[in-house]
Amino acid sequence: MSEASAESAVSVREFRAGDEAAFRRLNEEWITRFFELEPKDEETFGDPQGKILAQGGRILLAVDRERAVGCCALVAMGPGEFEVAKMAVTPEYQGRGVGRLVLERTVALAREMGARRLYLETNHALEPAIRLYRAVGFQDVPAERFTVSPYARADVHMEMWL
C-alpha cells in the first residue's frame, strides 16, 4: 500500500507495531501549537492499537526514508462510516503536498474498505486544513445533523459521501 509522491521521497504506509511514538509526536506537535491536549487525545495516543485498529479502523503514516512525517486515521463510527481523525504533518513538511497525499490515500483506503461516509471534526482556526478537506471533497455537515464532540476544540464538522 505504499504510494510515492512525485515531489519527494515521501510514501504512505500502514501503521505497524513500533509506530505509536511517531503517531503521538506528530499529533502532539500540532495540537499543542494551537490548543491543549484533551482527555480523548491522551486515550487515543495511549493505545492506538486498541482505540483505533482493534475497533476496525486504520492508521496511515507518511514517511520519508522511514521517518514519519505525517499521519491520518480512519476511526470506525458504525457500518460503512469512519471518522477521518488525527491527521498531522510535521511542520518542516507542511506546504509540500504531504497532507494531500496522506488524506487522498486515507479516502482511497476508506473506499476499499466499503465506506459510504467519512466524517471529520476540526477547528475554524485551522484554515489550511479546512481548505485541503474541501479541495478533496469534504463539505460542511448541516447543523441539524451535528453530533456532540468529545473535543472542546471541534467547531467545524465536515463529511464526504462516497
MARBA-3410 file (N, C-alpha, C, O; in Angstrom, 1 decimal):
162
0.8,-1.2,0.0,0.0,0.0,0.0,0.9,1.2,0.0,0.4,2.3,0.4 ~ 2.1,1.2,-0.4,2.9,2.3,-0.5,2.7,3.1,-1.7,2.5,2.6,-2.8 ~ 2.7,4.4,-1.6,2.4,5.3,-2.7,3.3,6.5,-2.6,3.3,7.2,-1.6 ~ 4.2,6.7,-3.6,5.2,7.8,-3.5,4.7,9.1,-4.1,3.9,9.0,-5.1 ~ 5.1,10.2,-3.5,4.8,11.5,-4.0,5.7,11.8,-5.1,6.9,11.5,-5.1
5.2,12.5,-6.2,6.1,12.8,-7.3,7.1,13.9,-6.9,8.2,14.0,-7.5 ~ 6.8,14.7,-5.8,7.7,15.8,-5.4,8.8,15.3,-4.5,9.8,16.1,-4.4 ~ 8.7,14.2,-3.8,9.7,13.8,-2.9,9.8,12.3,-2.7,9.2,11.6,-3.4 ~ 10.5,11.9,-1.7,10.7,10.5,-1.3,9.6,10.1,-0.3,9.7,9.0,0.2 ~ 8.6,10.9,-0.1,7.5,10.6,0.9,6.6,9.5,0.3,6.2,9.6,-0.9
6.4,8.5,1.1,5.4,7.5,0.7,4.4,7.3,1.9,4.7,7.8,3.0 ~ 3.4,6.5,1.6,2.3,6.3,2.6,2.3,4.8,2.9,2.2,4.0,1.9 ~ 2.2,4.5,4.2,2.2,3.0,4.5,1.2,2.9,5.7,0.9,3.9,6.4 ~ 0.8,1.7,6.0,0.0,1.3,7.1,0.8,1.4,8.4,2.0,1.2,8.4 ~ 0.1,1.8,9.5,0.7,1.8,10.8,1.1,0.4,11.2,0.5,-0.6,10.8
2.2,0.3,11.9,2.7,-1.1,12.3,3.2,-0.9,13.8,3.5,0.2,14.2 ~ 3.4,-2.0,14.4,3.9,-2.0,15.8,5.2,-1.2,15.8,6.1,-1.4,15.0 ~ 5.3,-0.4,16.8,6.5,0.5,16.9,6.3,1.9,16.4,7.1,2.8,16.7 ~ 5.1,2.1,15.8,4.8,3.5,15.2,4.0,4.4,16.3,3.7,5.5,16.0 ~ 3.8,3.8,17.4,3.0,4.5,18.4,3.6,5.9,18.8,2.9,6.9,18.8
4.9,5.9,19.0,5.6,7.2,19.4,5.5,8.2,18.3,5.3,9.4,18.6 ~ 5.7,7.8,17.1,5.6,8.7,16.0,4.2,9.3,15.8,4.0,10.5,15.5 ~ 3.2,8.4,15.9,1.8,8.9,15.8,1.5,9.9,16.9,0.9,10.9,16.6 ~ 2.0,9.7,18.1,1.8,10.6,19.2,2.5,11.9,18.9,1.9,13.0,19.0 ~ 3.8,11.8,18.5,4.6,13.0,18.3,4.0,13.9,17.2,3.9,15.1,17.4
3.6,13.3,16.1,3.0,14.1,15.0,1.8,14.9,15.4,1.6,16.0,15.1 ~ 0.9,14.2,16.2,-0.3,14.8,16.6,-0.1,15.8,17.8,-0.7,16.9,17.8 ~ 0.8,15.5,18.7,1.0,16.5,19.8,1.7,17.8,19.2,1.4,18.8,19.8 ~ 2.5,17.7,18.2,3.1,18.8,17.6,2.0,19.9,17.2,2.1,21.0,17.6 ~ 1.0,19.5,16.5,0.0,20.4,16.0,-1.0,20.8,17.1,-1.4,22.0,17.2
-1.4,19.8,17.9,-2.4,20.1,18.9,-1.8,21.1,19.9,-2.5,22.1,20.2 ~ -0.6,20.9,20.4,-0.1,21.8,21.4,0.3,23.2,20.9,0.5,24.1,21.6 ~ 0.5,23.3,19.5,0.8,24.5,18.9,-0.4,25.5,18.9,-0.3,26.7,19.0 ~ -1.6,24.9,18.8,-2.9,25.7,18.7,-3.8,25.5,19.9,-4.6,26.4,20.2 ~ -3.8,24.4,20.6,-4.8,24.0,21.6,-4.1,23.3,22.7,-2.9,23.4,22.9
-4.9,22.6,23.5,-4.3,21.8,24.6,-4.7,20.4,24.4,-5.8,20.1,23.8 ~ -3.9,19.5,24.8,-4.3,18.0,24.7,-5.5,17.8,25.6,-5.6,18.3,26.7 ~ -6.4,17.0,25.1,-7.6,16.7,25.8,-7.6,15.3,26.2,-6.9,14.5,25.7 ~ -8.5,14.9,27.2,-8.5,13.5,27.6,-8.7,12.5,26.5,-8.1,11.4,26.5 ~ -9.5,12.8,25.5,-9.7,11.9,24.4,-8.4,11.7,23.6,-8.2,10.6,23.1
-7.6,12.8,23.4,-6.3,12.7,22.8,-5.5,11.7,23.5,-4.9,10.7,23.0 ~ -5.4,11.9,24.8,-4.5,11.0,25.7,-4.9,9.6,25.6,-4.1,8.7,25.5 ~ -6.2,9.3,25.6,-6.8,8.0,25.5,-6.4,7.3,24.2,-5.9,6.2,24.2 ~ -6.5,8.1,23.1,-6.1,7.5,21.8,-4.6,7.3,21.6,-4.2,6.3,21.1 ~ -3.8,8.3,22.0,-2.4,8.2,21.9,-1.8,7.1,22.8,-0.8,6.5,22.5
-2.5,6.9,23.9,-2.0,5.9,24.8,-2.2,4.5,24.3,-1.6,3.5,24.8 ~ -3.1,4.3,23.4,-3.5,3.0,22.9,-4.1,3.0,21.5,-5.2,2.6,21.3 ~ -3.3,3.4,20.5,-3.9,3.5,19.1,-4.3,2.1,18.6,-5.2,2.0,17.8 ~ -3.6,1.1,19.0,-3.9,-0.3,18.6,-5.3,-0.6,19.1,-6.2,-1.1,18.3 ~ -5.6,-0.4,20.4,-6.9,-0.7,21.0,-8.0,0.2,20.6,-9.1,-0.2,20.3
-7.7,1.5,20.6,-8.7,2.6,20.3,-9.1,2.8,18.9,-10.2,3.2,18.6 ~ -8.2,2.4,18.0,-8.4,2.6,16.5,-8.4,1.3,15.8,-9.4,0.9,15.2 ~ -7.3,0.6,15.8,-7.1,-0.6,15.0,-8.0,-1.7,15.4,-8.6,-2.3,14.5 ~ -8.1,-2.0,16.6,-8.9,-3.1,17.1,-10.4,-2.9,16.9,-11.2,-3.8,17.0 ~ -10.8,-1.7,16.7,-12.2,-1.3,16.6,-12.6,-1.3,15.1,-13.7,-0.9,14.8
-11.7,-1.7,14.2,-12.0,-1.7,12.8,-11.5,-0.6,12.0,-11.8,-0.4,10.8 ~ -10.7,0.3,12.6,-10.1,1.4,12.0,-8.7,1.1,11.4,-8.2,0.0,11.5 ~ -8.1,2.2,10.8,-6.8,2.0,10.2,-6.0,3.3,10.5,-6.6,4.4,10.7 ~ -4.7,3.3,10.4,-3.9,4.4,10.6,-2.9,4.4,9.4,-2.2,3.3,9.2 ~ -2.7,5.5,8.7,-1.7,5.6,7.7,-0.6,6.6,8.1,-0.9,7.6,8.8
0.6,6.3,7.8,1.7,7.2,8.0,2.4,7.6,6.7,2.6,6.7,5.8 ~ 2.7,8.9,6.6,3.5,9.4,5.5,5.0,9.3,6.0,5.3,9.8,7.1 ~ 5.8,8.7,5.3,7.2,8.5,5.7,8.2,9.0,4.7,7.9,8.9,3.5 ~ 9.3,9.5,5.1,10.4,10.0,4.3,11.6,9.3,4.8,12.1,9.6,5.9 ~ 12.1,8.3,4.1,13.3,7.5,4.5,13.0,6.9,5.9,13.9,7.0,6.7
11.9,6.3,6.1,11.4,5.7,7.3,11.1,6.6,8.5,10.8,6.2,9.5 ~ 11.3,7.9,8.3,10.9,8.9,9.3,9.4,9.3,9.1,9.1,9.7,8.0 ~ 8.6,9.1,10.1,7.2,9.5,10.0,7.1,11.0,9.9,7.6,11.7,10.8 ~ 6.5,11.5,8.9,6.4,13.0,8.7,4.9,13.4,8.6,4.6,14.6,8.6 ~ 4.0,12.4,8.6,2.6,12.7,8.6,1.8,11.5,8.9,2.3,10.4,8.9
0.5,11.7,9.3,-0.4,10.6,9.6,-1.8,11.0,9.4,-2.2,12.1,9.4 ~ -2.7,10.0,9.4,-4.1,10.1,9.3,-4.8,8.8,9.7,-4.3,7.8,9.3 ~ -5.8,8.9,10.5,-6.5,7.7,10.9,-7.9,7.6,10.4,-8.6,8.7,10.2 ~ -8.4,6.4,10.2,-9.8,6.2,10.0,-10.3,5.5,11.2,-9.9,4.4,11.6 ~ -11.3,6.1,11.9,-11.8,5.6,13.2,-13.2,5.1,12.8,-14.1,5.9,12.4
-13.5,3.8,13.1,-14.8,3.3,12.8,-15.9,3.9,13.7,-15.7,4.0,14.9 ~ -17.0,4.4,13.0,-18.1,5.0,13.7,-19.3,4.1,13.7,-20.1,4.2,14.6 ~ -19.4,3.3,12.7,-20.6,2.4,12.5,-20.4,1.8,11.2,-19.5,2.0,10.5 ~ -21.4,0.9,10.8,-21.3,0.2,9.5,-21.1,1.2,8.3,-22.0,2.1,8.1 ~ -20.0,1.1,7.6,-19.8,2.0,6.5,-19.5,3.4,6.8,-19.4,4.3,5.8
-19.2,3.8,8.0,-18.9,5.2,8.4,-17.6,5.2,9.2,-17.4,4.4,10.1 ~ -16.8,6.2,8.8,-15.5,6.3,9.5,-15.3,7.8,9.8,-15.6,8.7,9.0 ~ -14.6,8.1,10.9,-14.1,9.4,11.1,-12.7,9.5,10.6,-11.9,8.7,10.9 ~ -12.4,10.6,9.9,-11.0,10.9,9.5,-10.5,11.7,10.6,-11.0,12.8,10.9 ~ -9.5,11.2,11.3,-9.0,11.8,12.6,-7.5,11.7,12.7,-6.8,11.0,11.9
-7.0,12.5,13.6,-5.6,12.5,13.9,-4.7,12.7,12.7,-3.7,12.0,12.5 ~ -5.1,13.6,11.8,-4.3,14.0,10.7,-3.3,15.0,11.1,-3.7,16.0,11.7 ~ -2.1,14.8,10.7,-1.0,15.7,11.1,0.1,15.6,10.1,0.4,14.5,9.5 ~ 0.8,16.7,9.9,2.1,16.7,9.1,3.1,17.6,9.9,2.8,18.7,10.3 ~ 4.2,17.0,10.1,5.3,17.7,10.8,5.6,19.1,10.2,5.6,19.1,8.9
5.9,20.1,10.9,6.0,21.5,10.4,6.9,21.6,9.1,6.6,22.3,8.2 ~ 8.1,21.0,9.2,9.0,21.2,8.0,8.5,20.5,6.8,9.1,20.8,5.7 ~ 7.5,19.7,6.8,7.0,19.1,5.6,5.6,19.7,5.2,5.1,19.3,4.1 ~ 5.2,20.7,5.9,3.9,21.3,5.5,4.1,22.2,4.3,5.2,22.7,4.1 ~ 3.1,22.2,3.4,3.2,23.0,2.2,3.9,22.3,1.1,4.1,22.9,0.0
4.2,21.0,1.3,4.8,20.2,0.2,3.9,19.1,-0.4,4.4,18.3,-1.2 ~ 2.7,19.1,0.0,1.7,18.1,-0.6,1.6,16.9,0.2,0.9,15.9,-0.2 ~ 2.3,16.8,1.4,2.2,15.6,2.2,0.8,15.4,2.8,0.3,14.3,2.8 ~ 0.2,16.5,3.3,-1.1,16.4,3.8,-2.1,15.9,2.8,-2.9,15.0,3.1 ~ -2.0,16.4,1.6,-2.9,16.0,0.5,-2.7,14.5,0.2,-3.6,13.7,0.0
-1.4,14.1,0.1,-1.1,12.7,-0.2,-1.7,11.8,0.8,-2.3,10.8,0.4 ~ -1.5,12.0,2.1,-2.0,11.1,3.1,-3.5,11.2,3.2,-4.1,10.1,3.5 ~ -4.1,12.3,3.0,-5.6,12.4,3.0,-6.2,11.7,1.8,-7.1,10.9,2.0 ~ -5.6,11.9,0.7,-6.2,11.2,-0.5,-6.0,9.7,-0.4,-6.9,8.9,-0.8 ~ -4.9,9.2,0.2,-4.7,7.8,0.4,-5.7,7.3,1.4,-6.2,6.1,1.4
-6.0,8.1,2.5,-6.9,7.7,3.5,-8.3,7.6,2.9,-9.0,6.6,3.2 ~ -8.7,8.5,2.1,-10.0,8.4,1.4,-10.1,7.2,0.5,-11.1,6.5,0.5 ~ -9.0,6.9,-0.2,-9.0,5.7,-1.1,-9.1,4.4,-0.3,-9.8,3.5,-0.7 ~ -8.4,4.4,0.9,-8.5,3.2,1.7,-9.9,3.0,2.3,-10.4,1.9,2.3 ~ -10.5,4.1,2.6,-11.9,4.1,3.1,-12.8,3.5,2.0,-13.7,2.6,2.3
-12.6,3.9,0.8,-13.4,3.3,-0.3,-13.1,1.8,-0.4,-14.1,1.0,-0.6 ~ -11.9,1.4,-0.4,-11.5,0.0,-0.4,-12.2,-0.8,0.7,-12.5,-2.0,0.5 ~ -12.4,-0.2,1.8,-13.0,-0.8,3.0,-14.5,-0.8,2.9,-15.2,-1.4,3.8 ~ -15.1,-0.2,1.9,-16.5,-0.2,1.7,-17.2,0.9,2.4,-18.4,0.9,2.6 ~ -16.5,2.0,2.8,-17.1,3.1,3.5,-18.1,3.8,2.6,-17.9,3.9,1.4
-19.2,4.3,3.2,-20.2,5.1,2.4,-20.0,6.6,2.8,-20.4,7.5,2.0 ~ -19.6,6.8,4.0,-19.5,8.2,4.6,-18.3,8.4,5.4,-17.9,7.5,6.2 ~ -17.6,9.5,5.2,-16.5,9.9,6.1,-16.9,11.2,6.8,-17.6,12.0,6.2 ~ -16.5,11.3,8.0,-16.8,12.5,8.8,-15.5,13.0,9.5,-14.6,12.2,9.7 ~ -15.4,14.3,9.7,-14.3,14.8,10.4,-14.7,16.0,11.2,-15.7,16.7,10.9
-13.9,16.3,12.3,-14.1,17.5,13.1,-12.8,18.2,13.1,-11.7,17.7,13.1 ~ -12.9,19.6,13.0,-11.7,20.4,13.1,-12.1,21.7,13.7,-13.1,21.8,14.4 ~ -11.2,22.7,13.6,-11.4,24.0,14.2,-11.3,25.1,13.2,-10.4,25.0,12.3 ~ -12.1,26.1,13.3,-12.1,27.2,12.3,-10.7,27.8,12.1,-10.5,28.4,11.1 ~ -9.9,27.8,13.2,-8.6,28.4,13.1,-7.6,27.7,12.2,-6.6,28.2,11.8
-7.9,26.4,11.9,-7.0,25.6,11.0,-7.4,25.8,9.6,-7.8,24.8,8.9 ~ -7.3,27.0,9.0,-7.8,27.3,7.7,-7.1,26.5,6.6,-7.8,26.0,5.7 ~ -5.8,26.2,6.6,-5.2,25.4,5.6,-5.7,24.0,5.6,-5.9,23.4,4.5 ~ -6.0,23.4,6.7,-6.6,22.1,6.8,-8.0,22.1,6.2,-8.3,21.2,5.5 ~ -8.8,23.1,6.5,-10.1,23.2,6.0,-10.1,23.3,4.5,-10.9,22.7,3.8
-9.2,24.1,4.0,-9.1,24.3,2.5,-8.8,22.9,1.9,-9.3,22.6,0.8 ~ -7.9,22.2,2.5,-7.5,20.9,2.0,-8.7,19.9,2.0,-9.0,19.3,1.0 ~ -9.4,19.9,3.1,-10.6,19.0,3.2,-11.6,19.3,2.1,-12.1,18.4,1.5 ~ -11.8,20.6,1.9,-12.8,21.0,0.9,-12.3,20.6,-0.5,-13.1,20.1,-1.3 ~ -11.0,20.8,-0.7,-10.4,20.5,-2.1,-10.5,19.0,-2.4,-10.7,18.6,-3.5
-10.5,18.2,-1.4,-10.6,16.7,-1.6,-12.0,16.3,-1.6,-12.3,15.1,-2.1 ~ -13.0,17.1,-1.3,-14.4,16.7,-1.4,-15.2,16.8,-0.2,-16.4,16.4,-0.2 ~ -14.7,17.2,1.0,-15.5,17.3,2.2,-16.4,18.5,2.1,-16.0,19.5,1.6 ~ -17.6,18.4,2.7,-18.5,19.5,2.8,-18.9,19.7,4.2,-18.8,18.7,5.0 ~ -19.4,20.9,4.6,-19.9,21.1,5.9,-21.1,20.2,6.2,-22.0,20.0,5.3
-21.2,19.7,7.4,-22.4,18.9,7.9,-23.5,19.9,8.2,-23.2,20.9,9.0 ~ -24.7,19.7,7.8,-25.8,20.6,8.1,-26.0,20.6,9.7,-25.8,19.6,10.3 ~ -26.2,21.8,10.2,-26.3,22.0,11.7,-27.3,21.0,12.3,-27.0,20.5,13.5 ~ -28.4,20.6,11.7,-29.3,19.7,12.3,-28.8,18.3,12.5,-29.4,17.5,13.1 ~ -27.6,18.0,11.8,-27.0,16.7,12.0,-25.7,16.7,12.8,-25.0,15.6,12.8
-25.4,17.8,13.4,-24.2,17.8,14.3,-24.3,16.8,15.4,-25.4,16.6,15.9 ~ -23.2,16.2,15.7,-23.2,15.3,16.9,-22.3,16.0,17.9,-21.4,16.7,17.6 ~ -22.5,15.7,19.2,-21.7,16.3,20.2,-20.3,15.7,20.1,-20.1,14.4,20.1 ~ -19.3,16.5,20.1,-17.9,16.1,20.0,-17.3,15.9,21.4,-17.6,16.6,22.3 ~ -16.4,14.9,21.5,-15.6,14.8,22.8,-14.5,15.8,22.9,-13.8,15.9,23.9
-14.3,16.6,21.8,-13.2,17.6,21.8,-13.8,19.0,21.9,-14.7,19.4,21.2 ~ -13.3,19.7,22.9,-13.7,21.1,23.1,-13.3,22.0,21.9,-14.0,23.0,21.6 ~ -12.2,21.6,21.2,-11.7,22.5,20.1,-12.5,22.3,18.8,-12.4,23.1,17.9 ~ -13.3,21.2,18.7,-14.1,20.9,17.5,-15.2,21.9,17.3,-16.2,21.8,18.0 ~ -15.1,22.8,16.3,-16.2,23.7,16.0,-16.6,23.7,14.5,-17.4,24.4,14.0
-15.9,22.8,13.7,-16.2,22.6,12.3,-16.4,21.1,12.1,-15.6,20.3,12.5 ~ -17.6,20.8,11.5,-17.9,19.4,11.2,-18.1,19.2,9.7,-18.9,20.0,9.1 ~ -17.4,18.2,9.2,-17.5,18.0,7.7,-17.7,16.6,7.4,-17.5,15.7,8.2 ~ -18.2,16.3,6.2,-18.4,14.9,5.8,-18.2,14.8,4.3,-18.2,15.8,3.5 ~ -18.0,13.5,3.9,-17.8,13.2,2.5,-18.6,11.9,2.2,-18.4,10.9,3.0
-19.5,11.9,1.3,-20.3,10.7,0.9,-19.5,10.1,-0.2,-19.1,10.7,-1.2 ~ -19.3,8.8,-0.1,-18.5,8.0,-1.1,-19.4,7.2,-2.0,-18.9,6.5,-2.9
END
